[in-house]
Amino acid sequence: MVESNRSEQAQPASDASQFRIDVDEIIRTKAGAKARWVPGFVRGWLKRVLHQDEVNRFLTGRAAGKFGVDFLDECVDYLEMDLEVRGLDALPSNEGGRYFTIVSNHPLGGEDGVALGKLICHKYDSKMKYLVNDVLMNLQGLAPLCVPINKTGGQSRSFPAMVESAFQGENNVLMFPAGLCSRKQDDGTIRDLPWKKTFVVKSIQYQRDVIPVHFSGNNSERFYSIARWCKRLGLKFNLAMLFLVDEMYGNVGKHFTVTFGEPIPWQTFTDKSKSHAQWAQWVQDRVYGLAKN
């Protein structure tokens, strides 16, 4: 079933350009002539936090030459994710050209995206696209499933066109409307930041029903503390993001529950009793409600 669409996915011409994490090169590129002043212990620390050697062994070893759903399958297996999936089999098919906007909370920042992509690809014969940060396009195995989004760089002016292309295509679109992974709230709960309204606007425009998904799990207290201090200090650089690879390895072998809810008709969001932003929040609340069922 899934195999029928794999051959259609664009694949890099050669493994010779396979992406690898190279902290020294990153520092050289970002710092230029000042790179020589970065101490060796700082470089070593960054390599450990980013798990440079482990990630590179995976990318150039068992994941080499695998693309799309094959790459996602390998990632889930590598991370030893124990997935308990609810509601996926009950979802409608894409028969008749009916495609969906699939929205989820983002508790982990990496594994959740990989696992959801795998599940959705197998359900819908790889007819799925991520809207992701363009940095992830460096992962060649993931690239065939991605529409790159860079809202801060030179690509920012083309952001609307990229979103448009994702919804115009014959694919289900997977989105994490918070944009960032979940944070610890003042009451101690782990929850996404307020969801952006883009998925509501585009679902109305392209008449796509919305499938809500809840993904269980959390990162370490260290991660939430770093994110909290970044906010308090008003740092523009998302320092917590630097630790997401380390968090991923900390979650190896854990159990996660993935709950797919019933599709929400797109006509729901045409009700003027709520603004698009309020409807986005309403869907977010509905996603967290799935965890209680």
N, C-alpha and C positions, 0 to 999 in steps of 0.2 A: 504493500500500500504506500508507505512513505517513499519507497525507492523510486516510484514513478516520477517524482518531481526533483529528485536529487541531481540528476544529470543536467537539469536546466539551470542550476545555480551557477553563477559565475565563479570561476576558480582562478587563483593566481597562477601565472604561467610557470613559475619555478619555485621550488622550496629553498632555493639559494637565498632568497630575500625574506625568509621566515623571520617574523618579528621576535626579538629577544629583548629582555630588560637589560639595559646597560647603564648603570648609575653613573659611571665615569663619563659616558658620552652625554647623558642628560645634563650633568653639571657643566660640561664643556660647552654644550649648546646654549644653556641658559645663562651661564656666568661669563662666557667669553674669556677674555684675558685674566679675569679675576679668579678663574677656576683653580689656578695653581695655589691660591690661598686657602682653599677649602681643605681642612685638615684630614688626614687619613682616617682618624677615628670617626669623623663625621661620615665619610664615605662608607666605612665599614658598617656603621649603624644603619645607614639608609639601605644598604644591601641586605642586611638582616631583616629589617622591617618589611621590605618589599619582597623578601624571600627570592632574591634574584636567581640563585642557583637552582632552587626547587622548581620555580616557574619555568625557567629556561629548559630544564631537563624534560618537563612535561610537554612544552610546546614543540621541542625539536625531537622528542622521542615518541611516546604513545599517541600524541595528538597530531603529529606531522602528517600532512597529506589528507587530513580529514576536514570536511567543510559542512556547514549548515547543521542539519540535525545529527549527522554522524559526530561532528565536533561536540555538540551539546551532550550527546549520549556519553561520550568519553569523559567530559568534564564532570558530569553527575557521578559517574562510576569512580573517577579519580578522587572526588571529594567524599566518597562513601556516603552519599546522602540517602537517608531512609525516609522515603516519601509516602505519606498516607494521603491519598487523593480522594476527595469527595465531590460529587456532582458533575464530574467531567463527562461521564457517559451519557448524562441526560441532556447535554447541550445539543441544540439543533445543528444540522450540517450546513455546508455552504451551497447546498443544492439550489439551483435557480439564480446563482450569482449573488446570494445573500451573504455579505461579509460583516464582521463585527468589530467593534472597538472593545478591546479587553483591557480593563484597568485594575491595578492591584496596589495594595500598600507595598512599602519597600523597606522591610525591617533589617535586611542584612547588607544590601549594597552590592552584591555580586552573585552569591549562590542562588538567591531567589530569582533573579533574572534568568540565570542559566536553566534552573529547574522548570520555570514556567515556559520558557522557550521550548524545551524538550517536550513537555506535555502537550502544548498547543500544536507544535509541528506534527507530532504523531496523531493527534486528533484530526487535524485539518490538512494532512498530506503536504506538510511544509509550506502551506499558504499562510505565511506569517511574516510580518516585518516588525522589528523593534524601532522605536524612536529613541536613539541613544546618543550620548556624548560622543563627538567624533573621535575622541582618543581611542575608543574601543574598536574603531575601524582598523587599528594596527593589528588586531588579532585576526589574522587571515581566515581562520576557521569560522569566525563569527561574522565576518564582513558580508557574506552573501545574504544574510538575514537582516541587515541593518540599513536604516536611513540615518546618516550622520547628522547630528545637530550640534552646532557651535553658536551659542547666542552671544558670545562676548568677543570673538575674534573677527577677522575680516569676512568671515562667512555669515555674520549676523544679519546682513541685509537680505540674504537668500533664505533665511530661516522660514518665512511663510511659504515660500515655494517648495521647500523640502517637505514640510508638513503636508502641503497640498498633494505632492506626488505620492506620499504614503497612502493617503485616503483615496486617491483616484485609482490606485492599482487594484488588482484582483487578489488582495491579501487581507487577512485579518491584521489589525494593528494592535500591538501590545504597548501599553504606556504605563509609566509610573508618574502620575500627575503631580506628585510632590516635588519631583525634580531631584531631591536628595533623599538619602536613606533616613529612616525614622530617628527621632531624638527622644530622650527621656524628658517627660513633662514635669512640671512642678509637683504634681501629685504622685510622681513615681511611675506612672504608666509609660509604656513605649508606644509612640504614635507618630504618624507622619506629620510634617508641617502642612499647613493648609494647601489643598489641591488647587492647581491652576485650572482654568476653565476651558482650555483649548479642546479637550476631548469632548466637551459638551457642544461647543460651537461646531466642530467638524462632524460630530455624529448627527446633528440636525441637518447640516448642509448636505451630507452624503447619505442621509437616511439610513444610518447604521444603528442597530440596537446595541446597547452597552452591556457587556458581561462583566459583573463585578467579581473580584477574586480576593480572598484573604489568604495571606501566607504567614504562618506562625514563625516564631523565632525572635532572637535578639542578639545584639553584639555585647561586648564586655562592658563593665562599669568604667574601665579606663577610657574606652572610646567615647562614652557619653560625657565623661568629665572633660575630655579634651574639647569636644564640641561645645560644651557649656562655657568653658573658659574663652574659647574663640569668640563666642557671642558677646560675652561680658567685656572683653578687651576691644571689641569692634574690629577684629582682624578681617581683612578682605579675603585673604588666602584661606581656603578651606583645609586647615591643617589636619582635621580629623580624617579626611579622605585619604591621607597618606598611609593611614593604618588599616585600610580596608582589606588589603591582601593578608595582613597578619591576622585580622579578624576572621577571614575566610578559612585560614588554616586552623584557627582555634575552634571552628565549627565543624571540622571534619568528623564524619561518623555520627552526626547528631540526627535526631528524628524531627521531621517537620510535617505539619498538617497543611494541606493546600485545599481550600474550599472554594469551589466555583458556585456562584449564585445563579439564579434564573436571569435570563436576559431582560434588561429594562428597555421597553419600547422607546425608540427615539422621540416619538410624539410626546412622551412625558415631559421633555425639556422645553416644549413649545408653550407650556403653561406659563403665562406672564405673572403668576403669583410669586414667582421667584426669579431673581436675576440669574444669568448663566453662572456667575460665581457661587451663588447660593445653591444652585442645582449641583455644582461640583462638590460642595460641602455635604450636601444631602447624600450623594453617592458614596462619598468617603465614610459617612456615618453608617451607611448600609453595609459597606465592606466590613467594618469592624463589628457590625451586628452578626455577620456570618460566623464569626469566631465563637459566638455564644450558642449557636445552634447545635 
